[in-house]
Amino acid sequence: MKVLLRPRTRRKRSPRSFGSKNKRGFGPVFFRTAGAKLQTMTTDIRWKQRFQNFDRGFVLLREALEHGPSALSMLEKEGVIQRFEYTFELAWKTIKDFLEAGGLVISPITPRQVIKDAFAAKVLADGQAWIDMLDHRNLLSHTYDFSVFAKAVDAIHSRYLPAMDSLHDYLIEQALK
């Protein structure tokens, strides 16, 4: 049987879309300068863009744990862990961008250092919960033991979700300033 492959074609951008926001209503807004170079507007702040992603991830994680960990099947618990992992990644990267936008120089740029600096800057209320979160995330990335999954989901529900909620509220407050 002979299979015919069609060459990939690139979708052309319509001229109307130039200079507008993307389909979801956010993202960089570009404008043309006299030299025909593209520049982003200075009102675009990276931490606010990343916060939008963290917000979506956090809402999904909170929604998954709405009825508590005991109501979840093993497959759903694995999904909660996956949501926790990417929400944690978005959280520490949002914190990093927020601190850098405020003028703080973070060196080296590691999740642990960002958490320590954020706790020192009073962005995080419970630094130990965030360090434990980081350790749990690292453990979960390399473990496939169901008893560890169950303990992790309980910790996510009881300790980590409230800590993320506190960060979420703080960043909403800062974004509105």
Secondary structure, DSSP 4 states (H G I P E B T S, - for coil): ---PPPPP-PPPPPGGGTTS--TTS-S--EEE-TT--EEE-TT--HHHHHHHHHHHHHHHHHHHTTT-GGG--HHHHHHHHHHHHHHHHHHHHHHHHHHHHTTPPPSS--HHHHHHHHHHTTS-S-HHHHHHHHHHHHHHHT---HHHHHHHHHHIIIIIHHHHHHHHHHHHHHHT-
